[in-house]
Amino acid sequence: MTIETGFDSNYRKVLVAARRARQIQNGSAALIPSHSTKACRIAQEEISAGKISYVKVEGPVVKPLIDTPAHQL
């Protein structure tokens, strides 16, 4: 596979396709007609057709703080 316009890496493309495939498996309608019945293949075809986009959040990822006491002995 090659990087599609709008994707900065193949890794991001795979993540977006996997998330879309999960949506299709959970009952979302396909955005394009397809001969395939496999959710993964339908998601790839939707990406190739330019029907799928994603949101990239800029800025650092912050790990949430957990307010629990340390291990007690």
WOSULHU-V720824 format. One record per backbone hydrogen bond with DSSP energy under -0.5 kcal/mol. CO is the residue of the C=O (numbers start at 1). NH is the residue of the N-H. E is the energy in kcal/mol with one decimal. If there is no record, write none. Layout:
co = {CO CO}
nh = {NH NH}
e = {E E}
//
This chain:
co = {4 9 10 11 12 13 14 15 16 17 18 19 20 21 22 23 24 38 39 40 41 42 43 44 45 46 46 47 54 55 56 60 61 65 66}
nh = {7 13 14 15 16 17 18 19 20 21 22 23 24 25 26 28 27 42 43 44 45 46 47 48 49 51 52 50 56 57 58 62 63 67 68}
e = {-2.2 -1.6 -2.4 -2.2 -2.5 -2.4 -2.6 -2.2 -2.4 -2.5 -2.0 -1.8 -2.3 -2.5 -1.7 -2.4 -1.6 -2.2 -2.4 -2.0 -2.2 -2.3 -2.1 -2.4 -1.8 -2.5 -0.5 -1.3 -0.5 -0.6 -0.5 -0.5 -0.5 -0.6 -1.4}
//
